[in-house]
Amino acid sequence: MKKKAVILLLVICFLLLKPASLFAGGGAERRRGGEPPPPAARALTLQERYDVLAAPGIIMLPINGISAVSSEVIQQIERELLIRLIDDGRLRPVRMQTWLLSTFETRANNPFIIMNDIRAERYALPLQLIARPFVFRNGRHYFFVFSIYSLAAHYPITIFRKFSSLDMIDDMIASSVEEMHIRLPHIAAGGRRRVVIEDFRLDFYRLVTHPTGEFDFLTTPFIERDGITFRDGDDFFSHVMGYILETTGLFQVLRLGDFREFSNTIISPAANLADYRLQGRVQISDFECVLHINLIEVRTGAQLISLQYPLLSYSFDAVWDAYRQLSVQIIEKIFDSEAFNIVPALTAARRNFFSNNMFIGYNKLENYVLGRGLYVIYTGPQFRKENSIGSRRTFYILSDNRITVFENTEGRQIWNLLSK
């Protein structure tokens, strides 16, 4: 039986900052004529700003990360994220981990039950969202994945960031919160296929060469490459696959693993909670990698497609490009050909691509699928598209019975003409 409880909504103590003066060096200065300056207003501490924050609640689940990401990096990102949310003032971050673990000591069948149960409780603070941050590392870069679930609509928006230095964390988090507020009004947009993704299984192999020249792959509990050790549970692959599907605008994607502490992965065909279930497996050796994908229709239980994609590297770029190509095959399987188009390859050296206010690629955009309609793809450095029209490349996409791409001024003119 589900336990009833009074839940205290508090920011965690280690985040609190010491009070700081609003005026640098003000205590030692004197005004002309020897008069002391008027007393400066005391800056509110983080806790005080939190206490007076009148905003809907967002439940913050603990940040997850692969084993190659240090606890210091995890804590720095989590700390900056909560501070940014408090300073932003439009949502109030709260903790409910103890209540969730006790209430769902016997795990719920699926995350939908958890979200519905939270909504059914009556709190003084209106709770609207639940979020799960995730961090992984590949090569010299870190990656931040931030999934924000609507308790009413269930399926999340996911924010994806790539950064190479810990000095970029502040700006990375700021742009993520900015994107979150831009996209949240559209979180319940319908007309998309609903996909639940299981955690991908990782299998590690060591290449062994025999004196005869023959070779074999033997299973091993971990693998190390480029100074990074991957172990069981270090699944960033399902995050990348799910995000790539979401960027097309054709899918809503829910990762079942985001609720693994409290939930099983049982989705009844009769419940009408999802259209498809995506399962994955990754075989990783010293150098090679094979990606496996199975797509299952929830209503019938039928496996619609089973795909394998061998790679000579499991670098992020290689994995991203592979899942882009696999996404095309998935879309071709479940959508009519008239419902989508593949954008021709676009290039923008050392720039990120953004569409629908989402990061969609870097340097070169290939195998990007869009549904029918009018779209704009912008370029930008690091985390944001450029604000200045003159400093960015802008691609105007008309996806109809065929796909047409215009750029910059010509595109704006065509866009204007199409709206007449």
C-alpha positions as a Python dict, from the first residue, in 0.01 Angstrom:
ca = {
    (1, 'M'): (0, 0, 0),
    (2, 'K'): (129, 345, -86),
    (3, 'K'): (241, 540, 219),
    (4, 'K'): (99, 884, 287),
    (5, 'A'): (349, 1138, 412),
    (6, 'V'): (399, 1505, 476),
    (7, 'I'): (687, 1612, 254),
    (8, 'L'): (925, 1890, 343),
    (9, 'L'): (1039, 2080, 37),
    (10, 'L'): (1389, 2204, 111),
    (11, 'V'): (1699, 2293, -84),
    (12, 'I'): (1984, 2070, 27),
    (13, 'C'): (2210, 2229, 285),
    (14, 'F'): (2547, 2191, 117),
    (15, 'L'): (2436, 2428, -156),
    (16, 'L'): (2400, 2724, 74),
    (17, 'L'): (2631, 3014, 6),
    (18, 'K'): (2776, 3252, 258),
    (19, 'P'): (2628, 3603, 259),
    (20, 'A'): (2815, 3840, 31),
    (21, 'S'): (2825, 4218, 8),
    (22, 'L'): (2648, 4384, -283),
    (23, 'F'): (2925, 4644, -298),
    (24, 'A'): (3288, 4547, -336),
    (25, 'G'): (3511, 4705, -71),
    (26, 'G'): (3232, 4930, 59),
    (27, 'G'): (3316, 4886, 428),
    (28, 'A'): (3656, 5057, 407),
    (29, 'E'): (3556, 5361, 202),
    (30, 'R'): (3432, 5697, 338),
    (31, 'R'): (3239, 5967, 164),
    (32, 'R'): (3372, 6315, 103),
    (33, 'G'): (3378, 6522, 417),
    (34, 'G'): (3462, 6227, 638),
    (35, 'E'): (3106, 6102, 662),
    (36, 'P'): (3068, 5725, 662),
    (37, 'P'): (2862, 5579, 378),
    (38, 'P'): (2506, 5468, 454),
    (39, 'P'): (2483, 5101, 553),
    (40, 'A'): (2461, 4873, 250),
    (41, 'A'): (2169, 4639, 213),
    (42, 'R'): (2266, 4284, 304),
    (43, 'A'): (2266, 4039, 17),
    (44, 'L'): (2023, 3755, 60),
    (45, 'T'): (2178, 3413, 101),
    (46, 'L'): (2083, 3136, -135),
    (47, 'Q'): (1864, 2982, 136),
    (48, 'E'): (1683, 3312, 190),
    (49, 'R'): (1624, 3354, -182),
    (50, 'Y'): (1491, 3000, -190),
    (51, 'D'): (1262, 3055, 110),
    (52, 'V'): (1084, 3350, -57),
    (53, 'L'): (1066, 3184, -398),
    (54, 'A'): (700, 3165, -504),
    (55, 'A'): (701, 2938, -809),
    (56, 'P'): (575, 2594, -915),
    (57, 'G'): (787, 2304, -796),
    (58, 'I'): (1026, 2093, -1000),
    (59, 'I'): (1134, 1768, -830),
    (60, 'M'): (1508, 1720, -879),
    (61, 'L'): (1612, 1356, -889),
    (62, 'P'): (1980, 1300, -803),
    (63, 'I'): (2218, 1349, -1093),
    (64, 'N'): (2343, 1028, -1254),
    (65, 'G'): (2671, 978, -1435),
    (66, 'I'): (2895, 710, -1575),
    (67, 'S'): (3182, 584, -1360),
    (68, 'A'): (3441, 781, -1560),
    (69, 'V'): (3293, 1109, -1432),
    (70, 'S'): (3435, 1205, -1092),
    (71, 'S'): (3209, 1281, -796),
    (72, 'E'): (3359, 1633, -787),
    (73, 'V'): (3236, 1702, -1141),
    (74, 'I'): (2894, 1555, -1060),
    (75, 'Q'): (2863, 1774, -750),
    (76, 'Q'): (2978, 2087, -932),
    (77, 'I'): (2720, 2042, -1208),
    (78, 'E'): (2439, 1958, -966),
    (79, 'R'): (2524, 2253, -743),
    (80, 'E'): (2534, 2500, -1031),
    (81, 'L'): (2207, 2364, -1172),
    (82, 'L'): (2017, 2412, -846),
    (83, 'I'): (2165, 2758, -788),
    (84, 'R'): (2074, 2861, -1141),
    (85, 'L'): (1715, 2743, -1096),
    (86, 'I'): (1682, 2939, -772),
    (87, 'D'): (1835, 3254, -920),
    (88, 'D'): (1614, 3221, -1229),
    (89, 'G'): (1307, 3221, -1002),
    (90, 'R'): (1053, 3060, -1235),
    (91, 'L'): (1067, 2712, -1079),
    (92, 'R'): (1135, 2599, -724),
    (93, 'P'): (1365, 2293, -708),
    (94, 'V'): (1268, 2042, -440),
    (95, 'R'): (1393, 1707, -311),
    (96, 'M'): (1164, 1408, -264),
    (97, 'Q'): (1416, 1123, -273),
    (98, 'T'): (1341, 992, 76),
    (99, 'W'): (965, 995, 15),
    (100, 'L'): (1000, 830, -325),
    (101, 'L'): (1226, 553, -191),
    (102, 'S'): (995, 480, 102),
    (103, 'T'): (671, 507, -95),
    (104, 'F'): (800, 291, -378),
    (105, 'E'): (1005, 52, -167),
    (106, 'T'): (813, -206, -369),
    (107, 'R'): (878, -63, -711),
    (108, 'A'): (598, 66, -925),
    (109, 'N'): (534, -116, -1250),
    (110, 'N'): (642, 184, -1455),
    (111, 'P'): (728, 557, -1426),
    (112, 'F'): (378, 663, -1533),
    (113, 'I'): (241, 530, -1204),
    (114, 'I'): (499, 731, -1008),
    (115, 'M'): (411, 1056, -1183),
    (116, 'N'): (38, 995, -1140),
    (117, 'D'): (81, 921, -769),
    (118, 'I'): (277, 1242, -714),
    (119, 'R'): (4, 1439, -891),
    (120, 'A'): (-262, 1274, -674),
    (121, 'E'): (-98, 1400, -352),
    (122, 'R'): (-197, 1742, -218),
    (123, 'Y'): (93, 1973, -148),
    (124, 'A'): (105, 2336, -41),
    (125, 'L'): (355, 2385, -324),
    (126, 'P'): (214, 2293, -667),
    (127, 'L'): (440, 2031, -823),
    (128, 'Q'): (446, 2033, -1203),
    (129, 'L'): (772, 1875, -1317),
    (130, 'I'): (1026, 1608, -1229),
    (131, 'A'): (1380, 1620, -1369),
    (132, 'R'): (1676, 1384, -1403),
    (133, 'P'): (2023, 1518, -1496),
    (134, 'F'): (2285, 1283, -1640),
    (135, 'V'): (2655, 1336, -1719),
    (136, 'F'): (2890, 1123, -1923),
    (137, 'R'): (3237, 1153, -2065),
    (138, 'N'): (3381, 1040, -2396),
    (139, 'G'): (3729, 1128, -2514),
    (140, 'R'): (3817, 1482, -2405),
    (141, 'H'): (3458, 1599, -2373),
    (142, 'Y'): (3183, 1590, -2116),
    (143, 'F'): (2814, 1566, -2204),
    (144, 'F'): (2518, 1689, -2002),
    (145, 'V'): (2171, 1540, -2057),
    (146, 'F'): (1881, 1703, -1872),
    (147, 'S'): (1539, 1538, -1897),
    (148, 'I'): (1241, 1736, -1761),
    (149, 'Y'): (918, 1539, -1726),
    (150, 'S'): (571, 1689, -1703),
    (151, 'L'): (374, 1517, -1427),
    (152, 'A'): (63, 1571, -1638),
    (153, 'A'): (193, 1487, -1986),
    (154, 'H'): (447, 1223, -1866),
    (155, 'Y'): (687, 1248, -2158),
    (156, 'P'): (985, 1485, -2116),
    (157, 'I'): (1179, 1742, -2303),
    (158, 'T'): (1550, 1659, -2310),
    (159, 'I'): (1831, 1910, -2322),
    (160, 'F'): (2173, 1804, -2450),
    (161, 'R'): (2504, 1985, -2409),
    (162, 'K'): (2866, 1908, -2498),
    (163, 'F'): (3154, 2083, -2322),
    (164, 'S'): (3529, 2033, -2303),
    (165, 'S'): (3625, 2226, -1990),
    (166, 'L'): (3488, 2247, -1638),
    (167, 'D'): (3519, 2626, -1673),
    (168, 'M'): (3225, 2605, -1915),
    (169, 'I'): (2983, 2457, -1661),
    (170, 'D'): (2828, 2788, -1554),
    (171, 'D'): (2751, 2896, -1911),
    (172, 'M'): (2641, 2545, -2007),
    (173, 'I'): (2391, 2530, -1721),
    (174, 'A'): (2267, 2884, -1789),
    (175, 'S'): (2193, 2800, -2154),
    (176, 'S'): (2026, 2472, -2050),
    (177, 'V'): (1787, 2650, -1812),
    (178, 'E'): (1718, 2909, -2081),
    (179, 'E'): (1631, 2636, -2331),
    (180, 'M'): (1416, 2458, -2076),
    (181, 'H'): (1190, 2762, -2033),
    (182, 'I'): (1164, 2813, -2410),
    (183, 'R'): (1059, 2453, -2471),
    (184, 'L'): (843, 2377, -2165),
    (185, 'P'): (529, 2544, -2308),
    (186, 'H'): (538, 2283, -2588),
    (187, 'I'): (608, 1978, -2369),
    (188, 'A'): (261, 1831, -2421),
    (189, 'A'): (246, 1888, -2796),
    (190, 'G'): (67, 1594, -2955),
    (191, 'G'): (91, 1423, -3291),
    (192, 'R'): (415, 1242, -3209),
    (193, 'R'): (486, 871, -3165),
    (194, 'R'): (558, 771, -2804),
    (195, 'V'): (872, 565, -2741),
    (196, 'V'): (995, 417, -2413),
    (197, 'I'): (1362, 326, -2408),
    (198, 'E'): (1518, 65, -2184),
    (199, 'D'): (1871, 93, -2050),
    (200, 'F'): (2103, -49, -2313),
    (201, 'R'): (2301, -357, -2219),
    (202, 'L'): (2679, -320, -2242),
    (203, 'D'): (2901, -624, -2315),
    (204, 'F'): (3279, -585, -2299),
    (205, 'Y'): (3533, -797, -2489),
    (206, 'R'): (3910, -828, -2495),
    (207, 'L'): (4084, -929, -2817),
    (208, 'V'): (4313, -1227, -2766),
    (209, 'T'): (4554, -1338, -3041),
    (210, 'H'): (4679, -1698, -3032),
    (211, 'P'): (5031, -1813, -3141),
    (212, 'T'): (4875, -1968, -3449),
    (213, 'G'): (4762, -1625, -3563),
    (214, 'E'): (4399, -1695, -3488),
    (215, 'F'): (4214, -1460, -3256),
    (216, 'D'): (3909, -1451, -3037),
    (217, 'F'): (3713, -1209, -2820),
    (218, 'L'): (3682, -1296, -2451),
    (219, 'T'): (3434, -1129, -2217),
    (220, 'T'): (3575, -888, -1958),
    (221, 'P'): (3407, -683, -1680),
    (222, 'F'): (3534, -350, -1815),
    (223, 'I'): (3724, -188, -2098),
    (224, 'E'): (3965, 107, -2101),
    (225, 'R'): (4017, 338, -2395),
    (226, 'D'): (4183, 681, -2417),
    (227, 'G'): (4220, 696, -2040),
    (228, 'I'): (3849, 630, -1977),
    (229, 'T'): (3724, 309, -1820),
    (230, 'F'): (3377, 183, -1911),
    (231, 'R'): (3199, -58, -1678),
    (232, 'D'): (2863, -228, -1649),
    (233, 'G'): (2596, 40, -1609),
    (234, 'D'): (2789, 310, -1799),
    (235, 'D'): (2512, 339, -2054),
    (236, 'F'): (2525, 673, -2229),
    (237, 'F'): (2420, 509, -2556),
    (238, 'S'): (2047, 499, -2478),
    (239, 'H'): (2057, 870, -2390),
    (240, 'V'): (2211, 953, -2729),
    (241, 'M'): (1968, 732, -2923),
    (242, 'G'): (1665, 872, -2742),
    (243, 'Y'): (1774, 1231, -2787),
    (244, 'I'): (1835, 1185, -3159),
    (245, 'L'): (1481, 1054, -3202),
    (246, 'E'): (1344, 1351, -3007),
    (247, 'T'): (1530, 1606, -3223),
    (248, 'T'): (1328, 1500, -3528),
    (249, 'G'): (1005, 1630, -3376),
    (250, 'L'): (840, 1300, -3469),
    (251, 'F'): (876, 1131, -3129),
    (252, 'Q'): (820, 1173, -2758),
    (253, 'V'): (1082, 969, -2576),
    (254, 'L'): (1085, 843, -2216),
    (255, 'R'): (1388, 668, -2069),
    (256, 'L'): (1268, 403, -1825),
    (257, 'G'): (1608, 409, -1656),
    (258, 'D'): (1552, 763, -1530),
    (259, 'F'): (1325, 610, -1263),
    (260, 'R'): (1512, 287, -1198),
    (261, 'E'): (1530, 337, -817),
    (262, 'F'): (1152, 342, -789),
    (263, 'S'): (1014, 171, -1096),
    (264, 'N'): (1014, -146, -1302),
    (265, 'T'): (970, -136, -1679),
    (266, 'I'): (632, -309, -1721),
    (267, 'I'): (419, -137, -1985),
    (268, 'S'): (81, -302, -2040),
    (269, 'P'): (-34, -308, -2404),
    (270, 'A'): (-384, -215, -2285),
    (271, 'A'): (-273, 95, -2094),
    (272, 'N'): (-210, 314, -2401),
    (273, 'L'): (102, 465, -2244),
    (274, 'A'): (347, 409, -2529),
    (275, 'D'): (350, 314, -2895),
    (276, 'Y'): (696, 156, -2914),
    (277, 'R'): (961, 9, -2689),
    (278, 'L'): (1326, 46, -2790),
    (279, 'Q'): (1583, -205, -2665),
    (280, 'G'): (1955, -180, -2721),
    (281, 'R'): (2278, -365, -2675),
    (282, 'V'): (2635, -246, -2727),
    (283, 'Q'): (2932, -478, -2781),
    (284, 'I'): (3253, -296, -2695),
    (285, 'S'): (3605, -429, -2752),
    (286, 'D'): (3945, -261, -2732),
    (287, 'F'): (3876, -69, -3051),
    (288, 'E'): (3563, -196, -3225),
    (289, 'C'): (3202, -147, -3126),
    (290, 'V'): (2873, -294, -3249),
    (291, 'L'): (2543, -117, -3182),
    (292, 'H'): (2226, -326, -3167),
    (293, 'I'): (1871, -186, -3176),
    (294, 'N'): (1535, -365, -3148),
    (295, 'L'): (1208, -177, -3197),
    (296, 'I'): (896, -343, -3055),
    (297, 'E'): (536, -235, -3100),
    (298, 'V'): (383, -214, -2752),
    (299, 'R'): (24, -288, -2857),
    (300, 'T'): (105, -617, -3030),
    (301, 'G'): (442, -711, -2882),
    (302, 'A'): (575, -762, -3234),
    (303, 'Q'): (937, -683, -3312),
    (304, 'L'): (924, -439, -3603),
    (305, 'I'): (1292, -405, -3677),
    (306, 'S'): (1627, -534, -3554),
    (307, 'L'): (1938, -342, -3656),
    (308, 'Q'): (2313, -381, -3608),
    (309, 'Y'): (2572, -116, -3678),
    (310, 'P'): (2947, -202, -3653),
    (311, 'L'): (3194, 77, -3576),
    (312, 'L'): (3573, 88, -3570),
    (313, 'S'): (3555, 342, -3287),
    (314, 'Y'): (3316, 420, -3005),
    (315, 'S'): (3401, 787, -2997),
    (316, 'F'): (3104, 1014, -2939),
    (317, 'D'): (3106, 1142, -3298),
    (318, 'A'): (3104, 788, -3435),
    (319, 'V'): (2822, 679, -3203),
    (320, 'W'): (2618, 994, -3277),
    (321, 'D'): (2651, 950, -3654),
    (322, 'A'): (2562, 580, -3629),
    (323, 'Y'): (2247, 643, -3426),
    (324, 'R'): (2149, 915, -3675),
    (325, 'Q'): (2163, 657, -3953),
    (326, 'L'): (1976, 401, -3743),
    (327, 'S'): (1708, 662, -3668),
    (328, 'V'): (1648, 699, -4041),
    (329, 'Q'): (1585, 325, -4073),
    (330, 'I'): (1350, 329, -3773),
    (331, 'I'): (1152, 621, -3916),
    (332, 'E'): (1134, 459, -4259),
    (333, 'K'): (989, 149, -4094),
    (334, 'I'): (707, 311, -3898),
    (335, 'F'): (613, 624, -4097),
    (336, 'D'): (471, 662, -4445),
    (337, 'S'): (730, 802, -4683),
    (338, 'E'): (514, 1113, -4738),
    (339, 'A'): (534, 1204, -4367),
    (340, 'F'): (901, 1299, -4351),
    (341, 'N'): (1211, 1405, -4542),
    (342, 'I'): (1585, 1372, -4485),
    (343, 'V'): (1764, 1708, -4478),
    (344, 'P'): (2058, 1721, -4725),
    (345, 'A'): (2398, 1732, -4555),
    (346, 'L'): (2477, 2077, -4413),
    (347, 'T'): (2818, 2201, -4303),
    (348, 'A'): (2924, 2482, -4069),
    (349, 'A'): (3286, 2447, -3958),
    (350, 'R'): (3332, 2441, -3579),
    (351, 'R'): (2970, 2540, -3523),
    (352, 'N'): (2675, 2370, -3357),
    (353, 'F'): (2343, 2328, -3534),
    (354, 'F'): (2013, 2415, -3362),
    (355, 'S'): (1655, 2350, -3470),
    (356, 'N'): (1333, 2382, -3270),
    (357, 'N'): (1557, 2536, -3000),
    (358, 'M'): (1746, 2205, -2966),
    (359, 'F'): (2106, 2110, -3031),
    (360, 'I'): (2099, 1879, -3335),
    (361, 'G'): (2462, 1839, -3442),
    (362, 'Y'): (2812, 1979, -3477),
    (363, 'N'): (3030, 2074, -3773),
    (364, 'K'): (2832, 1865, -4022),
    (365, 'L'): (2465, 1770, -4014),
    (366, 'E'): (2375, 1445, -4186),
    (367, 'N'): (2081, 1202, -4176),
    (368, 'Y'): (1864, 1455, -3997),
    (369, 'V'): (1495, 1375, -4044),
    (370, 'L'): (1212, 1627, -4027),
    (371, 'G'): (838, 1590, -4070),
    (372, 'R'): (643, 1798, -4316),
    (373, 'G'): (643, 2172, -4257),
    (374, 'L'): (861, 2482, -4245),
    (375, 'Y'): (1175, 2473, -4032),
    (376, 'V'): (1471, 2692, -3949),
    (377, 'I'): (1817, 2555, -3867),
    (378, 'Y'): (2060, 2797, -3705),
    (379, 'T'): (2430, 2767, -3633),
    (380, 'G'): (2602, 2882, -3317),
    (381, 'P'): (2911, 2844, -3099),
    (382, 'Q'): (2914, 2621, -2791),
    (383, 'F'): (2569, 2635, -2634),
    (384, 'R'): (2363, 2901, -2813),
    (385, 'K'): (2277, 3013, -3162),
    (386, 'E'): (2426, 3350, -3253),
    (387, 'N'): (2193, 3642, -3191),
    (388, 'S'): (2340, 3850, -3471),
    (389, 'I'): (2202, 3757, -3813),
    (390, 'G'): (2529, 3858, -3973),
    (391, 'S'): (2738, 3617, -3764),
    (392, 'R'): (2535, 3301, -3815),
    (393, 'R'): (2430, 3073, -4096),
    (394, 'T'): (2057, 3019, -4117),
    (395, 'F'): (1902, 2742, -4323),
    (396, 'Y'): (1533, 2765, -4414),
    (397, 'I'): (1381, 2423, -4478),
    (398, 'L'): (1063, 2353, -4669),
    (399, 'S'): (972, 1989, -4613),
    (400, 'D'): (683, 1898, -4840),
    (401, 'N'): (658, 1641, -5119),
    (402, 'R'): (1032, 1705, -5141),
    (403, 'I'): (1276, 1900, -4927),
    (404, 'T'): (1414, 2239, -5028),
    (405, 'V'): (1689, 2430, -4846),
    (406, 'F'): (1748, 2806, -4868),
    (407, 'E'): (2010, 3003, -4679),
    (408, 'N'): (2029, 3343, -4509),
    (409, 'T'): (1869, 3635, -4701),
    (410, 'E'): (1724, 3423, -4982),
    (411, 'G'): (1570, 3195, -4725),
    (412, 'R'): (1413, 3482, -4531),
    (413, 'Q'): (1261, 3617, -4852),
    (414, 'I'): (1119, 3279, -4954),
    (415, 'W'): (991, 3228, -4598),
    (416, 'N'): (813, 3563, -4612),
    (417, 'L'): (664, 3487, -4951),
    (418, 'L'): (534, 3149, -4833),
    (419, 'S'): (348, 3320, -4547),
    (420, 'K'): (152, 3550, -4784),
}
